[in-house]
Amino acid sequence: MAVVQTHLYNISFEQQDLMKVLFRMTKLKEDVFPQDSKKIVNKVKGVSVMDGSNPYNEPLDDLLRIFGELNIEQKVGQYHEEEIDLNEVKSMIDEVEQQYESILQIKENLETECQENKEAVILLNHLKKSNISLDDLENTHYITVRFGRLPISQVEKIKYFKDYMFIYHELHRTKNHLWLVYCGMTDKMSEIDNIFYSMGFKENVLPEFAHGKFEEAIQELDNEQTNMEKFIEEANGKLEKLANQYKDQLNQTYTIVYHLKHLYDQCQYVVDFSHKDAIYAFSDFDATQMQAKLKDIQSIQIHELPVNIYQERDIISPVILRNNRVFAPFENLLTAQIGDTFDPTTVVALSLMISAALLIGDFGVGLVLIILGYLLGKNKNHFSGILKRMGAAIFVGGLIEGSIFYSKHLYPALFTMPLDRVHLFMLFVLFNVIVVVILIIIKKLTRKTIKI
């Protein structure tokens, strides 16, 4: 058990190595603790912090938009300290979007024409049933005719315009629309159109060939519809081909940009000296170990500073605890504070596990705690580790007691305490409370005073 000695380092480097250094800091996050650059540069002239906008935000948003447009599943792969030219990323994005928009424009035009044809067929079928002659209507010189549909909720409003010079004829009603034809004097038509369009009227313009026989016109439109649907399918095929062509390249680029974006967010720890950058960090590595961890970055220079040099700026050395894997989960039971020189982790762990084995040992309870620890251990938190270790201790204690859930005994107890079960639980709690209180007192007596 130990509170390890910490060192403060000034890690300086050339600006072209920024992302390499940030990536290495991420890998060493359990051992190296960078400090907020704003505290370092406070009231220092000629020095600044790197708090500008993240240059990787925009390309990342563009890539996500393309994934959505092409229906590609984005995947974040393994990152290997790669960097990328953002100009090349922009060129690739522009190239993909240009091809996508070209195909999409054709597809949308086809879909619009296809929908218009469908509506024209519907209208022609209604006109055929109404025995209205299109040729007679179109050949009038002083009357203009409109064909289309009106939302059914707006039909009642027509009566409010009875003083205007128009007539309309219902062709067919559906749940949502009224198909109709209206007409009026040509010189008054703009006013009449305003009335109907204000109510949500949607005009359907019939093609020229529809002015012959209805059956022939409908057949012609059906043929066009079939051809357009084929062209739409071809456009969908081109979009799918485009997605397959760029899928791997887009995901590879996305992986790099994604990681670089999150790395760049760590610039809050970078001090900008204009000609160089630097990170100030605490670590329990000595100077030789720190140099070895960063030696492959050529421009790196490491200088050790007095640990308390920036103490007046609220840059205080963290308390770093190092315990073996068995006791490490118990580190958070008595939180380490600034100035601590005594680590009670091992004493707490041994106190809890030994007293649990001797006082509340049981096969069933121990097994339940172990299983619960594994179920909660997906996030590798300390609580799950404590549950597993306490469960193991109680399970081992069950070998002495020979009981399952304190009710059934597999064999006579190898050793028994002269207390009933309730009093044993109370003794377990009381003993560990006393141990914790003593350890807290020791921690306070051995703690160094840090002036902030």
C-alpha atoms as one frame of an Amber mdcrd trajectory, in Angstrom:
protein
   0.000   0.000   0.000   1.444   3.385  -0.898   0.847   6.997  -1.799   3.437
   7.301  -4.553   5.661  10.305  -5.132   4.575  12.546  -7.983   6.594  14.712
 -10.373   5.619  17.772 -12.395   6.839  17.903 -15.999   6.930  20.544 -18.702
   6.475  18.501 -21.907   7.234  20.762 -24.885   7.036  19.849 -28.578   6.753
  21.269 -32.088   3.236  22.144 -33.236   3.286  19.522 -36.020   3.503  16.839
 -33.318   0.436  18.094 -31.438  -1.891  15.207 -32.345   0.789  12.571 -31.653
   1.352  14.007 -28.184  -2.377  14.222 -27.429  -2.825  10.613 -28.525   0.039
   9.518 -26.265  -1.448  11.460 -23.344  -4.714   9.583 -23.898  -2.911   6.238
 -23.782  -1.124   7.280 -20.579  -4.214   8.721 -18.870  -3.905   6.294 -15.925
  -0.378   7.499 -15.173  -0.046  11.046 -16.538  -2.337  13.885 -15.421  -2.255
  17.011 -17.639  -3.185  20.339 -16.037  -5.571  23.019 -17.276  -3.566  25.365
 -19.504  -5.652  28.389 -18.432  -4.190  28.124 -14.933  -0.666  27.948 -16.359
  -0.922  31.019 -18.611  -2.858  33.136 -16.119  -1.479  36.716 -16.370   1.544
  35.557 -18.400   2.280  37.721 -21.453   3.053  36.211 -24.853   1.504  32.862
 -23.933  -1.975  31.619 -24.799  -4.224  28.579 -24.589  -5.462  26.547 -27.528
  -9.167  27.131 -27.027 -10.208  27.859 -30.623 -12.840  25.953 -32.553 -12.136
  22.319 -33.293 -11.162  22.004 -37.016 -12.467  18.433 -37.130 -16.073  19.305
 -36.180 -17.170  20.399 -39.668 -15.712  17.432 -41.638 -17.139  15.050 -39.048
 -20.611  16.588 -39.476 -20.238  16.393 -43.279 -19.302  12.712 -43.093 -22.292
  11.961 -40.852 -24.568  13.719 -43.350 -23.201  11.613 -46.219 -23.679   8.414
 -44.192 -27.312   9.400 -43.757 -27.803  10.346 -47.398 -26.296   7.114 -48.730
 -27.768   4.974 -45.935 -24.322   3.760 -44.862 -23.756   2.483 -41.322 -20.889
   4.428 -39.789 -18.315   2.379 -37.891 -15.514   3.628 -35.656 -12.552   1.347
 -36.258  -9.145   1.041 -34.627  -7.043   4.188 -34.588  -3.277   3.934 -35.068
  -2.026   7.478 -34.432  -2.872   8.412 -38.015  -3.250  12.015 -39.124  -5.159
  13.233 -42.148  -5.155  16.178 -44.529  -8.459  18.010 -44.025  -8.237  19.444
 -47.555  -8.182  15.898 -48.937 -11.164  15.011 -46.732 -13.079  18.014 -48.071
 -12.226  17.075 -51.676 -13.491  13.519 -51.155 -16.689  14.768 -49.484 -17.313
  17.230 -52.342 -16.723  14.479 -54.920 -19.177  12.081 -53.256 -21.815  14.770
 -52.705 -21.568  15.980 -56.312 -22.262  12.472 -57.617 -24.991  11.929 -55.027
 -26.790  15.191 -55.792 -26.610  14.551 -59.536 -28.277  11.128 -59.189 -30.720
  12.407 -56.574 -31.842  15.316 -58.776 -32.677  12.923 -61.609 -34.488  10.595
 -59.210 -36.535  13.416 -57.653 -37.545  14.751 -61.084 -38.673  11.278 -62.101
 -40.621  10.812 -58.863 -42.339  14.186 -59.366 -43.343  13.290 -62.934 -44.416
   9.851 -61.783 -46.692  11.348 -59.118 -48.149  13.825 -61.598 -48.918  10.974
 -63.998 -50.642   9.000 -61.241 -52.813  11.992 -60.407 -53.544  12.583 -64.103
 -54.715   8.970 -64.461 -56.979   9.362 -61.422 -58.407  12.589 -62.846 -58.983
  11.081 -66.305 -60.835   8.151 -64.772 -63.118  10.561 -62.906 -63.650  12.670
 -66.022 -64.536   9.572 -68.032 -67.236   8.687 -65.507 -68.638  12.238 -65.570
 -69.071  12.292 -69.390 -67.301  15.680 -69.601 -65.755  16.457 -72.995 -62.208
  17.760 -72.617 -62.159  18.975 -76.203 -65.276  21.104 -75.657 -63.831  22.646
 -72.525 -60.448  23.386 -74.055 -61.902  24.865 -77.242 -63.791  27.655 -75.472
 -62.299  31.106 -76.126 -63.591  33.044 -73.135 -63.549  30.389 -70.409 -60.535
  28.878 -68.608 -60.753  25.458 -66.949 -58.760  23.984 -64.017 -58.615  20.314
 -63.022 -57.329  19.053 -59.669 -58.088  18.231 -56.059 -59.039  20.131 -52.930
 -58.562  19.022 -49.292 -61.897  17.690 -48.076 -61.680  19.930 -44.998 -61.793
  23.018 -47.248 -64.844  22.109 -49.357 -67.350  23.851 -47.068 -65.515  27.149
 -47.562 -66.482  27.305 -51.242 -69.955  28.589 -50.292 -68.409  31.750 -48.851
 -67.348  32.757 -52.377 -70.741  32.319 -54.085 -70.704  35.948 -55.276 -67.678
  35.288 -57.493 -68.224  34.334 -61.134 -67.120  30.679 -61.293 -68.675  27.254
 -61.400 -67.260  23.957 -60.221 -68.211  20.340 -60.671 -67.413  17.485 -58.285
 -65.808  14.497 -59.956 -65.077  12.232 -57.000 -64.710  12.329 -53.211 -62.174
  10.378 -51.174 -61.479  10.435 -47.457 -58.951  13.262 -47.837 -59.702  15.013
 -51.148 -62.386  16.244 -53.480 -61.503  15.844 -57.163 -63.144  18.626 -59.140
 -63.119  20.873 -62.160 -63.807  24.604 -61.938 -63.949  27.287 -64.597 -64.560
  30.990 -64.997 -64.189  33.893 -67.400 -60.589  34.079 -68.593 -60.188  37.753
 -67.634 -61.354  36.954 -64.053 -59.362  33.736 -63.687 -56.476  35.093 -61.596
 -58.937  36.180 -58.918 -60.740  32.826 -59.007 -57.438  30.928 -58.881 -56.449
  32.877 -55.760 -59.637  31.706 -54.055 -59.068  28.029 -54.774 -55.305  28.059
 -54.165 -55.873  29.748 -50.800 -57.932  26.684 -49.848 -55.115  24.295 -50.780
 -56.217  23.412 -54.312 -53.618  21.398 -56.257 -53.918  21.614 -60.021 -53.288
  18.645 -62.275 -52.234  19.634 -65.778 -53.365  17.026 -68.277 -50.936  16.160
 -71.092 -51.827  17.186 -74.648 -52.527  13.635 -75.793 -55.254  13.329 -73.138
 -57.662  15.317 -75.319 -58.570  12.322 -77.441 -60.113   9.159 -76.132 -59.837
   8.652 -72.390 -58.870   4.967 -72.693 -55.961   5.763 -75.015 -54.745   8.612
 -72.810 -54.866   6.460 -69.671 -52.987   3.675 -71.443 -50.345   6.117 -72.631
 -49.887   7.473 -69.111 -49.678   3.939 -67.682 -46.906   3.123 -70.182 -45.021
   6.275 -69.199 -45.511   5.391 -65.554 -43.975   1.935 -66.058 -40.946   3.416
 -67.838 -40.407   6.091 -65.180 -40.582   3.512 -62.384 -37.827   1.571 -64.173
 -35.701   4.720 -64.370 -36.307   5.373 -60.648 -35.114   1.849 -59.863 -32.010
   2.489 -61.976 -31.368   5.691 -60.000 -31.721   3.744 -56.725 -29.246   1.203
 -58.091 -26.765   3.987 -58.892 -27.107   5.386 -55.361 -26.505   1.919 -53.904
 -23.481   1.461 -56.169 -22.138   4.854 -55.089 -22.555   3.863 -51.422 -20.719
   0.562 -51.959 -17.960   2.322 -53.905 -17.142   4.778 -51.112 -18.305   2.859
 -48.010 -14.898   1.596 -46.895 -13.102   4.844 -47.695 -15.736   6.893 -45.868
 -15.593   4.673 -42.772 -11.800   4.739 -42.750 -11.822   8.539 -42.994 -14.591
   8.770 -40.395 -12.558   6.680 -37.941  -9.527   8.954 -38.230 -11.500  12.221
 -38.108 -13.605  10.939 -35.184 -10.536  10.162 -33.078  -8.709  13.335 -34.096
 -11.774  15.377 -33.167 -11.848  13.903 -29.663  -8.080  14.240 -29.354  -8.230
  17.899 -30.335 -10.782  18.457 -27.576  -7.876  17.784 -25.187  -6.224  21.035
 -26.286  -7.480  22.534 -23.032  -4.243  21.124 -21.609  -1.973  22.676 -24.259
  -0.067  25.916 -23.707   0.710  27.782 -26.930   4.125  29.509 -26.918   3.585
  30.530 -30.597   6.774  28.776 -31.758   6.153  25.667 -29.626   3.433  23.970
 -27.587   3.666  22.466 -24.121   1.707  20.340 -21.674   2.229  20.544 -17.928
   1.465  17.223 -16.281   1.865  15.360 -13.010   2.960  11.731 -13.021   4.531
   9.117 -10.766   6.946   8.264 -13.609  10.477   9.474 -12.969  12.194  11.550
 -15.663  13.796   8.503 -17.300  10.495   6.617 -17.490   8.666   9.664 -18.858
  11.326  10.145 -21.525  11.016   6.479 -22.525   7.221   6.750 -22.907   7.548
   9.663 -25.373  10.922   9.004 -27.002   9.507   8.182 -30.458   8.141  11.752
 -30.839  11.228  13.529 -32.139  10.533  17.098 -31.029   9.684  16.146 -27.431
  11.601  17.873 -24.663  10.868  17.045 -21.030  11.823  19.226 -18.081  11.039
  18.353 -14.474   9.761  21.237 -12.361   9.276  21.633  -8.609   5.972  19.980
  -7.730   4.655  23.080  -5.946   5.862  25.712  -8.461   2.307  26.600  -9.571
   0.639  25.933  -6.244  -0.604  29.533  -5.979  -2.449  28.991  -9.282  -4.377
  26.051  -7.859  -2.214  23.470  -9.617  -1.834  20.879  -6.876  -0.200  17.502
  -7.186  -2.816  14.725  -7.229  -2.667  11.908  -4.695  -1.796   8.764  -6.666
  -2.437   5.393  -5.036  -0.800   2.193  -6.204  -2.197  -1.083  -4.873  -2.186
  -4.636  -6.168  -5.170  -5.983  -8.096  -6.687  -7.667  -5.032  -6.899  -4.486
  -2.956  -7.225  -1.808  -5.688 -11.091  -1.785  -5.771 -11.135  -0.716  -2.091
  -9.245   2.537  -2.823 -12.411   4.613  -3.056 -13.851   3.585   0.309 -11.681
   6.190   2.041 -11.228   8.907  -0.569  -7.702  10.228  -0.993  -7.334  13.966
  -0.434  -4.700  16.519  -1.337  -1.772  16.216   1.073  -2.400  12.586   2.072
   0.757  10.574   2.776  -0.909   7.463   4.216  -2.858   4.957   2.113  -5.250
   2.823   4.238  -6.501   0.724   1.298  -4.801  -2.541   2.280  -5.874  -2.270
   5.930  -9.500  -1.564   4.911  -9.533  -4.448   2.430  -8.052  -6.964   4.870
 -10.336  -5.803   7.685 -13.477  -6.198   5.577 -12.589  -9.506   3.942 -11.185
 -11.285   7.038 -14.027 -10.143   9.313 -16.569 -11.102   6.637 -15.081 -14.592
   6.334 -15.002 -15.160  10.086 -18.258 -13.490  11.124 -20.732 -13.756   8.233
 -19.337 -16.611   6.106 -21.909 -18.473   3.981 -21.816 -20.413   0.675 -25.056
 -19.001  -0.695 -24.545 -15.320   0.172 -20.947 -15.414  -1.052 -21.971 -16.941
  -4.370 -24.761 -14.385  -4.869 -22.354 -11.484  -4.243 -19.798 -12.919  -6.670
 -22.420 -13.306  -9.403 -23.786  -9.818  -8.724 -20.257  -8.417  -8.945 -19.734
  -9.980 -12.355 -23.099  -8.729 -13.595 -22.258  -5.172 -12.505 -18.667  -5.462
 -13.676 -19.227  -4.686 -17.370 -18.079  -1.097 -16.759 -15.126  -2.266 -14.636
 -16.161  -0.109 -11.700 -14.706  -0.410  -8.183 -18.061  -1.367  -6.654 -18.276
  -4.563  -8.714 -14.708  -5.413  -7.708 -15.552  -4.973  -4.025 -18.653  -7.174
  -4.397 -16.629  -9.968  -6.005 -13.906  -9.868  -3.356 -16.323  -9.644  -0.440
 -18.347 -12.459  -2.013 -15.222 -14.590  -2.278 -14.325 -13.889   1.363 -17.850
 -14.765   2.563 -17.804 -17.902   0.380 -14.482 -18.991   1.926 -15.987 -18.273
   5.344 -18.795 -20.606   4.306 -16.239 -23.452   4.354 -15.887 -22.895   8.091
 -19.598 -22.431   8.750 -20.859 -25.001   6.214 -24.139 -23.097   5.738 -26.281
 -22.030   2.765 -28.129 -18.722   3.288 -27.643 -19.173   7.053 -30.414 -21.766
   7.214 -29.273 -25.115   5.865 -25.970 -26.700   6.952 -24.089 -29.072   4.656
 -21.923 -30.293   7.535 -21.202 -29.319  11.152 -19.391 -26.012  11.523 -15.598
 -26.318  11.859 -15.562 -23.305  14.144 -18.396 -21.391  15.794 -18.588 -18.019
  17.495 -20.484 -17.870  20.840 -22.994 -15.393  19.321 -26.187 -15.698  17.312
 -26.406 -14.588  13.680 -27.799 -11.097  14.376 -25.074 -10.300  16.874 -22.414
 -11.548  14.446 -23.681  -9.087  11.828 -23.639  -6.300  14.384 -20.099  -7.260
  15.406 -18.987  -7.219  11.751 -20.374  -3.713  11.259 -19.043  -2.367  14.573
 -15.551  -3.789  14.066 -15.178  -2.246  10.612 -16.601   1.116  11.714 -13.951
   1.250  14.473 -11.214   0.340  11.965 -12.370   3.051   9.535 -12.518   5.707
  12.280  -8.974   4.865  13.408  -7.710   5.020   9.815  -9.390   8.407   9.242
  -7.643   9.765  12.334  -4.291   8.438  11.110  -4.872   9.991   7.678  -5.579
  13.411   9.223  -2.543  13.237  11.512  -0.200  12.354   8.643  -1.731  14.730
   6.042   0.450  17.585   4.808  -1.043  21.066   4.787  -1.371  22.525   1.298
  -1.975  26.247   1.003  -4.050  27.227  -2.034
